[in-house]
Amino acid sequence: MWSTARDIAAGDLVIVWLTRELLQPLVITPGKEFNSKFGVYRHSDLVGVPYGSKIGSRNGKGFIHVLRPTPELWTLALPHRTQILYLADIAFVCSWLNIKPGSRVIEAGTGSGSFSHSVARTIGPTGHLWSYEFHEARANKAREEFTRHGMDDIVTLTHRNVCKDGFTVTDTVDAVFLDLPAPWEAVDHAKKALRKDRIARICCFSPCMEQVLRTVNALNDAGFTDITMYETLSRPHQVDSVPPPLPISAISAKLKKTEQRREDKRLRQIAQSRAAAANKRKRADDAEHDSDADPVGGKRPKMDDEEQAPTPSENTLVVSEEELQLAESSLDAAEPLPLTKMSLSKAFPEVRGHTSYLTFACLLPMPQGAPTGETPADTTEETSAVDVNMPAEDTHSSDTAVIS
């Protein structure tokens, strides 16, 4: 889908990682500059740099990381034209719909293309994605992005209102994903597009429960089975390593050094005070020699025997040598702390995502000669037998979707 070369070349699309919450797509165009609060970067300076490099700014304000695009990074950095699906929903949908290399999938509507990129990578060059968008401007913008990202051979984008006009394929696809305001209006069209020779699956994305209820009714009326609704939530955590605690001997030595610095500071204060007193006495003696009597109201400076050392303040911790030795001996006798690194986990206060309900259903294979518009009531045993005898690749498994 994107460049697989080791180094960045002119014309490549890269993802500029500014912060964890701020990513920006950038097409490398020599002659242009990228400006942000983290500095100024010339596009020409990025040409030939390996993907994943850390680049310092020309004005010394900061740095950026230049990453190779992936569907996950593109989801975080893409320009939003509609509300998009994030990784938690995308991964769950692809897993439940059993989307894998070679799968044929329908998506309606295209929107900003977040789900389209993940599906295109999963199905690979042997699969195909039919994407439908009723809004013409969004369809044209998405088509330009798909072409620029090298997805033309995998994705067919059509400007079409599937709720009224249906899909352009019949009895073809393995899975259908409906992200529409009224998905129940497209359920019958989706049934016609799904293949009938093996189990096919459908998923409807809805932001409110009223939409779910109407969709479930439409799926029941159309003969879908195994109807299930999920709400997918994601709560990522940031894990930081904490340095191991210092040994007892190091803590004791540090405490002794602290007390020694305090004592040295106290002695310097005494020396400075005595020097200041000596200067005062000298000035007083010089003034006495110049006059016959002491000035009225003059004060006699303090003598050496009257000098007092400054007393420690209330916040000063004074620990004697005996107390230090006693504390050190008692701590050394205790069980030593492990000197291994510790990790702290903290959940992000804000998570990229939104309230959504995913409604899934299966369409069982049709018996030979049965009409495609309805499911006969007396074919339950036949369809169950077909389901059991299906090949392993057609049985739903959560580890068949490639989303990494």
N, C-alpha and C positions, 0 to 999 in steps of 0.2 A: 504493500500500500504506500509506504513512504520509502525514502532512500535507505538502502541496507549497507552503504559504504561505511567505512570506519571513520572517515573524516568528513567534515561539513564542506559542501561545495556551493558555488553561487547558484541561486534559484531553489535551494532546499528549504523546506519548511522545518523550523525548529521550535521547540517549546522553551521559552525563557522562564526559568524558575527564579522569581524574585523573593517570595516568602512562601510559607506553607499554604497560605490562603490566596496568594496572588501569582498566577501563572499567565503568560501571554504568548500567543502564537506569533511567529515572526518569519517572514520570507526573506532569506538572505539576498540582498540587492546591493552589490558594491557601489559605493558612491553615496549611500544613505547612512544616517546615524540613528541609533536607538537611544533616546533620552528618558530617564526616569529619575526618581529621587535617590537612586543608588548609583548615579553617575551617567557618563556619556560613553557610548560604545560605537565604534565604526563597524559597519557590516563587513568591510574588507578585512578587518582584523580577525573576524571569525572564520573566514575561509581557510581551510586546511587544518583547523583545530579539531581534535577528536571529539565525538559526541560524549557528553557527560563532563566536559571540562569546566573548571571554575575560572572565570575571566574577571580580572580586575579592571576597574574603570580607568579612563584616561586622566580624569581629574582627581582621582584618589578618594572619591566619595564612598565607594563600596565595591561590591562584586555581584556577579550573577552566575548561575549555572545554565549551560546550554545543553538541552536534553533532546534525544531522539523521540519523535512523536510515537505515542501508543494510543489505542482507543481510550484507555483510562486517563492519560494525560490530556487527550483531546477533549474528553468530557468536561474536565475541569477548566480548560482554557478556551473552549470554543465560544464564538459570539452567539449569544442567546437570541433566537428569533421567536421561540416559544418556550414554555416550561419543559424542561428536559428530564430524562431518566438518568439516575446516577448509578454507580457501580453496584450497590446492594440490590436494586431492582433488576438491573441488566443481568447480573450473574444468575439470579434466581429464575428469571424468565427463560434464559437460554438453557439452564439445566432442566427445568420442568418440561419445556417444549422439545427436549432431546435434540437440540441443534448441535450438529457436529460437522466435521469436514465432509463435503459432498451434499449436505442438506439443501433442499429448495424451500425457501421461506418467503412469505408475504408480510409486508409491514405497511400499515396505514394508520396515521399519516406520518410523513417523513419528519416534519418539524425542523429542529436544528440539526438533526443527523447524529445525535449521540448514540442511539441504539443501532443505527445503520452501520456505523464504523465497527462496533463490537461484533455484530453478526457477520459482516464481511470478512473480518479476520478469522472468525470461527469456521465458517463454511469453506473458506479457501477458494482456490481457482477452480476446483471441481464442483462447487455448489453455485447457487444463484439466489439473489435477493431481488424480489419485485417490490419496489417501494412506491406508494401512492400518496400524493399530496393535493388537496383540493384548492389550496391557496397558490395562485400562479406565481406571485413574486417569491414566496418561500421555495416553491418548487424550482424556479430558475436559479436561485442562490444555492440551493443544495446541489443541483446538477453541476454547477461550476465547481463547487468544492469536491465532489466525487471525481470529476475529471482531473482536477489539479492533484488529487491524492492518488491517482492511478487506479480507480475502482470501476472504470467503465466496463471492464470485462466481467465483473462480478455483480454489479448493481444495475438494474433497469428502473429508472425513475419516470413515473408517468403523472402528469397533471390531470387528476380525475376525481370526481365525487363518487366514491365507491358505495356510499349509502344509497344513491339513486341508480348509478350506472353499473355497479358491480365491478368485478375484476376482469383483467384481460386474459386470464388463463383458467382452464377447467381441468379438474381431476389431475392436478399436477404437483401441488406443493405438499410438503410434509408437515408444515406448521404455519399458523397465521397469528400475527400479533396485531391487535386493534387498539390504537391509542387515539380514540375519536370522542367527540362530545356525546354522541349517541351510538355506541357500539352495537346495541341491539338491532339497529336498522341494517347493519351489515352482516349479521350472523348467517342469514340464508345465503347471501352471496359467498360468504366464506366457506360454507358447506359445499357449494358447487366447485370451488377452487381446490379444496382438499382432495387428495388422492383417496381412492376407495379400496385399494388392494392391500392395505396395511393400516395399522393404527395411526391416525393423524391427530394432531393436537391444536388447540386454540387457546389464546390468552387475551383477555380484555383488561385494559388499564382504565381505572375509574377513580376520580378523586372523592366521590361521595357515595354513601350507602344507597341512596335512592337509585343511582345509576346501576349499582350492582344488582339490586332486586329486579330491575327491568331486564338486565342482561341475562340473569339466571333464568327468568321466565322464557326469554327468547331461545336460550340454549336448550331448555327442556322441550319446548315446542318443536325445535329442529331435530330432535333425536340424539343430542349429545349426552354422554354419560360421564361418570366420575367428576361431577362438577364440584369444584373446591375453590374457596376464596382465602387468600392470605394477605396479611399486611406485613411488609418487610421493613424492619428498622435496623439501622446501623449505628453503633456507638464505638467509634475508634478511640484508642488510648495512646497516649504518648509515654513511652518508657525511657527514663533517664537513669544512668548509672551514678551511684553515689560512692565517693571514695571510701575505703575502709577506715575504721577508727584508728587513731594513733595508739601505739603501745604505751603502757604505764610509764616506762622509763623516759620516753620522749615527752610525755605530758609533764612529768616531774622536772625534767631538764628545762623545758620551756617556762615552767613556773619559776624556777630558780633564776633564769635569765631575766624574767620580768621584774622580779624583786631586786636583782642587782642593778638593772637600769633605773629603778626608782631610787635606790640608795645613791647611785652616782648623781642623779639629778638633785637629790637633797643636798649632797655635799657641794655641788656646784652653786646651789642657791646660797649656802652658808658663806662660801668663799666670795661670791659677788656682794653679799650684804656687808661682809667685813671690809672689802675693798672700798665700797661706797662710804662706809663709816670713816675709814682712814682718810679719804679725800675730804670729807666734811671737817674732820679735826684739823687737817692741814690748812684748809681755807680759814677756819676759825683762828688758828694760831697766827696766820698771816695778817688777819684783820686786827688781832690784839696788838701786834707789834706796830701797826700803823696808827693806833689810837691809844690815848692814855687810860681809857676806861671802857668797860664792856658797853655795847649799845643797850639802850633802854628796851626792856622787853625781850632781849636776846635770849636764846636757848642754848644751853651747853650740849654739845653732841655727846652721845653715849660713848663710854670707854670700852676697852676690850673685855674687862671683866663683867660689863653689863650687857654685852652682846648675847642675844638669845637665838638659838636655831629655830627656823620656821617649823611650826607644828604641822603635822599632816592634816589634810582636810578630812571631812567625814566620809567621803567616797573613796578614800585611799585604803587599800587592803594591805595591812601590815602582818606578815607572817614570819615568825622566828625560825631560825635554823632547826631547832628541836622539833617544832611542829611539822616542818617539811620532811624531816627524816621519819617521824612517826607516821605521817600520811603515806609516804613512799613505801615503808615497810608493810603497812596494812594493805595497800593496793597490790603490791607484789605477791602477797600471800593469797590474794583472791584468784579465781579462775581466769586465765587470760582470754580476751575477746578474740573471736576469729578475725583474721586479716583478709577476708575475702570481700570482693566488691558486692554491693547491694544494689538493687534496682527498685525504683519507685514508679508506679503507674498512675497516670492522671488522665481522666476522661476529658475530651474536648468539650468545652461549654456549648459550642455550636457545631452542628453537623450538617453537611451539605445534603439536603434531601427534602422531602415533603410528604405529607400524608397521602397515601395511595393504597388502593385495594386492587389486587391482582386476582382475577377470576379465571380459573383454568377449567378445561373440559377436554374430553377425548371423543373422537368419532371412530367407532369401531368399523372394521371392514364390512362391506356390503356383500351378501351372498350373490352368487351368479343369478342374473335375471331379475333381481329385486329392483324396484324403481328407486332412483337416486333422490327423489324429493321427500321420501318418508322412510321410516324404519319399521318393517313389519313386526307385529307383536309376537309372532310365533318363531322368530329367528334368534331368540335369546340363547338357546343351547348352541346353535351353530356359531354365533359370534363369539361365545365364550370359548368354544373349542379352537377357533381360529386364533384367538388371543393367546391361548396356552401354547399353541404350536408355532407361534411366530418366531422368526430368527432372533438371536440374542441382541442384535443391534437395534431391533425395533422395540425392545422392552425398555421402559423408562428407567434411567439411572442417573443419579445426581452427578456422577463423575464423568459423564460423557461430553459435557459441554466444555469447550476450551476457552476459558475466560482469563487466563493468567496473563 
